């Protein structure tokens, strides 16, 4: 008889898994077919199809960062590597390409098709001239508090 112990899930991984499901639900509600991979190690979280066009999707969770007296809603692009105690962050490589970046913060969703060449995206900068993109162009769902 095998003994089973409780499995602990890192809260960050849990939030990421929930947001992937939220993203899949959003695509389904927009008339897409959604295909999920059997393995979770890739850059692509899932594939969507609409009108015979297949697109790969990467989901990221945005979070607030406090810097220089300001709070910024941000999303780091790339992969974390290493062990739990010694993490490093690398930008996406050419072979990591995906068609759609889907960013989630609570019930707010952004869909980015033409990803700027950056390591970090900001979503609430008061001075948008600092960035070559307007994150408001990417909003597909916005929850008003």
SERO-4910 file (N, C-alpha, C, O; in steps of 0.05 Angstrom, whole numbers):
BEGIN
 pado doro    nc1    nc2    nc3   cac1   cac2   cac3    cc1    cc2    cc3    oc1    oc2    oc3
  Unk    A     17    -23      0      0      0      0     18     25      0     35     28     17
  Unk    A     14     43    -19     30     66    -22     21     88     -3     -3     92      1
  Unk    A     40    103      8     34    126     25     34    151      8     51    155     -9
  Unk    A     14    167     12     12    192     -3     15    216     17      3    215     39
  Unk    A     30    236      9     32    259     26     19    283     11     16    282    -14
  Unk    A     13    303     26      2    327     13     23    340     -5     47    341      2
  Unk    A     14    350    -27     33    363    -46     29    393    -42      7    403    -43
  Unk    A     51    407    -38     51    436    -34     55    449    -61     73    443    -76
  Unk    A     37    468    -68     40    484    -92     49    512    -85     37    525    -69
  Unk    A     71    521    -98     80    548    -95     58    567   -102     46    564   -124
  Unk    A     51    587    -85     29    605    -92     33    620   -118     13    626   -132
  Unk    A     58    626   -126     63    639   -152     55    621   -175     44    630   -195
  Unk    A     61    595   -172     53    576   -193     23    572   -194     12    569   -215
  Unk    A     11    573   -171    -18    570   -169    -31    594   -183    -50    590   -199
  Unk    A    -22    618   -178    -33    642   -191    -29    640   -221    -47    647   -237
  Unk    A     -6    631   -230      0    628   -259    -19    608   -272    -29    612   -294
  Unk    A    -24    586   -258    -42    565   -269    -71    576   -271    -85    571   -290
  Unk    A    -79    591   -250   -106    603   -251   -108    623   -274   -128    623   -288
  Unk    A    -88    639   -277    -89    659   -299    -88    646   -327   -100    657   -345
  Unk    A    -74    624   -330    -75    610   -355   -104    600   -361   -113    602   -384
  Unk    A   -117    590   -340   -145    582   -344   -163    606   -350   -181    604   -367
  Unk    A   -159    629   -337   -174    653   -344   -170    661   -373   -189    669   -387
  Unk    A   -145    660   -382   -139    667   -409   -153    648   -429   -164    657   -449
  Unk    A   -152    622   -423   -165    603   -440   -195    608   -441   -208    606   -462
  Unk    A   -207    615   -418   -236    621   -417   -242    646   -434   -262    646   -449
  Unk    A   -224    666   -433   -229    690   -449   -228    683   -479   -245    692   -494
  Unk    A   -208    668   -488   -206    661   -516   -231    644   -525   -242    649   -546
  Unk    A   -240    626   -508   -264    610   -514   -288    629   -517   -305    625   -535
  Unk    A   -290    649   -500   -313    667   -501   -312    684   -526   -333    696   -534
  Unk    A   -289    686   -539   -286    702   -563   -288    685   -588   -283    695   -611
  Unk    A   -296    660   -585   -300    642   -608   -276    627   -618   -276    616   -640
  Unk    A   -255    626   -602   -231    611   -609   -234    582   -599   -248    576   -580
  Unk    A   -220    564   -613   -215    537   -602   -190    539   -586   -172    554   -594
  Unk    A   -187    525   -564   -164    526   -547   -152    498   -545   -166    479   -538
  Unk    A   -126    496   -550   -112    470   -548    -89    473   -527    -73    491   -529
  Unk    A    -89    455   -508    -69    456   -487    -47    435   -491    -54    413   -500
  Unk    A    -22    441   -484     -1    422   -488     -1    400   -466    -12    404   -445
  Unk    A     12    378   -471     15    357   -451     37    363   -432     36    353   -409
  Unk    A     57    379   -440     79    386   -422     78    416   -416     68    432   -432
  Unk    A     88    423   -393     86    451   -383    113    466   -384    114    488   -373
  Unk    A    133    455   -396    160    467   -394    165    487   -417    186    500   -416
  Unk    A    147    489   -436    153    506   -459    145    535   -455    132    542   -435
  Unk    A    153    552   -473    146    581   -473    117    584   -480    104    603   -471
  Unk    A    106    567   -497     78    569   -505     61    555   -484     64    532   -478
  Unk    A     41    571   -474     23    560   -454      0    544   -467     -9    524   -456
  Unk    A     -9    554   -490    -30    539   -505    -31    551   -533    -19    571   -539
  Unk    A    -47    538   -549    -51    546   -577    -81    552   -581    -98    538   -571
  Unk    A    -86    573   -597   -114    580   -603   -118    579   -633    -99    582   -649
  Unk    A   -143    573   -641   -149    573   -670   -176    587   -674   -195    583   -660
  Unk    A   -176    605   -694   -200    618   -703   -198    623   -733   -177    632   -742
  Unk    A   -219    618   -748   -219    622   -777   -195    608   -790   -182    619   -808
  Unk    A   -189    584   -781   -168    567   -792   -140    577   -787   -120    567   -799
  Unk    A   -137    598   -770   -110    608   -764   -102    599   -736   -117    604   -716
  Unk    A    -79    586   -734    -68    577   -708    -49    598   -697    -33    609   -712
  Unk    A    -51    604   -671    -33    623   -658    -25    612   -631    -41    600   -617
  Unk    A      1    616   -624     11    607   -598      8    630   -578     11    653   -585
  Unk    A      3    622   -553     -3    642   -532     15    637   -508     18    614   -499
  Unk    A     27    659   -498     42    658   -473     27    676   -454     21    699   -460
  Unk    A     21    666   -430      6    681   -409     26    691   -388     42    675   -378
  Unk    A     23    716   -380     40    727   -359     22    741   -339      1    753   -346
  Unk    A     30    741   -314     15    755   -293     30    781   -287     54    781   -281
  Unk    A     15    803   -288     27    829   -281     26    832   -251     11    820   -237
  Unk    A     44    849   -241     45    855   -212     55    883   -207     66    896   -225
  Unk    A     50    893   -183     59    920   -177     88    920   -166     95    902   -150
  Unk    A    104    940   -174    131    943   -164    132    972   -154    122    990   -166
  Unk    A    145    976   -131    148   1002   -119    177   1011   -125    196    998   -117
  Unk    A    180   1034   -139    206   1044   -145    206   1075   -146    188   1086   -158
  Unk    A    226   1087   -134    229   1117   -134    203   1131   -126    196   1151   -137
  Unk    A    190   1120   -106    166   1132    -96    141   1128   -112    120   1140   -106
  Unk    A    142   1111   -133    119   1106   -150    113   1076   -151    131   1059   -147
  Unk    A     88   1069   -155     79   1042   -159     74   1037   -189     59   1053   -201
  Unk    A     86   1017   -200     83   1011   -228     71    983   -231     80    964   -219
  Unk    A     51    981   -249     41    955   -256     58    945   -279     60    958   -300
  Unk    A     71    923   -275     91    914   -294     89    884   -300     77    869   -284
  Unk    A    101    876   -321    103    848   -329    130    843   -339    139    856   -359
  Unk    A    144    824   -327    172    817   -335    170    796   -357    156    776   -355
  Unk    A    185    801   -379    185    783   -401    209    765   -400    231    774   -392
  Unk    A    206    740   -407    229    722   -407    224    699   -388    201    694   -379
  Unk    A    246    686   -381    244    662   -364    261    665   -339    282    677   -340
  Unk    A    251    654   -318    267    652   -293    281    625   -294    269    605   -302
  Unk    A    306    625   -287    321    600   -288    336    597   -261    338    616   -246
  Unk    A    344    573   -255    359    568   -231    342    554   -210    321    543   -216
  Unk    A    353    553   -186    339    540   -164    323    560   -148    324    584   -153
  Unk    A    307    550   -130    291    567   -113    308    588    -98    299    611    -94
  Unk    A    332    581    -90    349    599    -74    365    618    -92    373    639    -83
  Unk    A    370    610   -116    387    627   -134    374    629   -161    379    614   -179
  Unk    A    356    649   -164    342    654   -188    356    675   -206    367    694   -195
  Unk    A    355    670   -231    364    691   -250    342    694   -271    325    676   -274
  Unk    A    343    716   -286    322    721   -305    335    727   -332    354    743   -334
  Unk    A    325    713   -353    336    718   -380    313    726   -398    291    717   -395
  Unk    A    319    744   -417    299    753   -436    293    730   -455    308    711   -457
  Unk    A    269    732   -468    262    712   -488    283    712   -510    293    733   -518
  Unk    A    289    689   -520    307    686   -543    291    683   -569    266    680   -567
  Unk    A    304    684   -591    290    683   -617    274    657   -619    252    657   -630
  Unk    A    284    635   -609    270    609   -611    247    607   -591    231    588   -592
  Unk    A    244    627   -573    222    627   -554    197    642   -565    179    647   -550
  Unk    A    197    648   -590    176    665   -602    148    652   -598    145    628   -600
  Unk    A    129    670   -593    101    662   -592     86    684   -606     96    706   -610
  Unk    A     61    679   -614     45    698   -629     31    719   -612     29    742   -620
  Unk    A     22    711   -589      6    728   -571     17    727   -543     21    706   -532
  Unk    A     21    751   -532     26    753   -503      0    762   -490    -11    782   -498
  Unk    A    -10    746   -471    -35    753   -457    -28    759   -428    -19    741   -414
  Unk    A    -31    784   -420    -23    792   -393    -48    796   -376    -68    807   -385
  Unk    A    -47    786   -351    -70    788   -333    -61    801   -307    -40    795   -296
  Unk    A    -77    820   -298    -75    830   -270   -104    831   -259   -120    847   -268
  Unk    A   -109    814   -240   -136    810   -229   -156    805   -252   -154    784   -265
  Unk    A   -175    823   -256   -194    818   -278   -189    836   -302   -207    841   -318
  Unk    A   -165    846   -305   -157    863   -327   -139    847   -346   -120    834   -337
  Unk    A   -145    848   -372   -131    831   -391   -120    849   -414   -134    867   -423
  Unk    A    -95    843   -422    -83    856   -445    -74    835   -465    -63    815   -457
  Unk    A    -79    839   -490    -71    821   -512    -51    836   -529    -58    856   -542
  Unk    A    -27    825   -530     -5    838   -545      4    820   -568     13    798   -563
  Unk    A      0    830   -592      8    814   -616     36    822   -626     52    805   -634
  Unk    A     43    848   -625     69    857   -634     85    865   -609     83    888   -600
  Unk    A     99    847   -598    113    850   -573    137    870   -577    154    865   -593
  Unk    A    137    891   -561    161    909   -562    186    895   -553    184    876   -538
  Unk    A    208    903   -563    234    891   -556    243    901   -529    259    920   -527
  Unk    A    232    889   -508    237    899   -481    238    875   -462    228    853   -468
  Unk    A    251    878   -439    251    858   -418    228    861   -399    220    842   -386
  Unk    A    217    885   -398    194    891   -380    174    909   -394    182    927   -408
  Unk    A    149    903   -389    127    921   -399    115    935   -375    112    923   -354
  Unk    A    107    960   -379     94    976   -359     66    982   -369     62    988   -392
  Unk    A     46    982   -351     18    985   -359      4   1009   -347    -18   1015   -355
  Unk    A     17   1024   -330      4   1047   -318     23   1071   -315     21   1086   -295
  Unk    A     41   1075   -333     59   1098   -332     44   1124   -337     28   1126   -356
  Unk    A     48   1144   -320     35   1170   -324     48   1185   -347     34   1201   -360
  Unk    A     73   1179   -353     87   1192   -375     91   1172   -397    112   1159   -398
  Unk    A     72   1169   -415     74   1148   -436     95   1154   -457    101   1137   -473
  Unk    A    106   1179   -456    128   1185   -476    153   1169   -469    171   1168   -486
  Unk    A    154   1157   -445    178   1141   -438    178   1114   -451    199   1100   -451
  Unk    A    156   1106   -463    154   1080   -475    146   1082   -505    130   1101   -511
  Unk    A    155   1065   -522    148   1066   -550    121   1052   -556    115   1046   -579
  Unk    A    106   1046   -536     80   1032   -539     59   1045   -520     66   1058   -501
  Unk    A     34   1040   -526     12   1049   -510     -3   1024   -500    -17   1012   -515
  Unk    A      0   1017   -474    -13    993   -464    -43    994   -466    -56    973   -466
  Unk    A    -54   1018   -467    -84   1020   -469    -94   1008   -496   -117   1000   -498
  Unk    A    -76   1008   -516    -84    996   -542    -87    965   -540   -100    953   -557
  Unk    A    -76    953   -519    -76    924   -516    -99    914   -498   -104    890   -497
  Unk    A   -114    932   -485   -134    924   -466   -157    909   -480   -168    919   -500
  Unk    A   -163    885   -471   -186    870   -482   -208    866   -460   -230    859   -466
  Unk    A   -200    870   -435   -220    869   -413   -209    887   -391   -186    884   -382
  Unk    A   -226    905   -381   -218    923   -360   -240    923   -339   -263    928   -344
  Unk    A   -232    917   -314   -251    916   -292   -248    942   -276   -226    949   -267
  Unk    A   -270    957   -274   -270    981   -258   -277    975   -229   -297    960   -224
  Unk    A   -261    985   -211   -267    980   -182   -288    998   -172   -296    997   -149
***
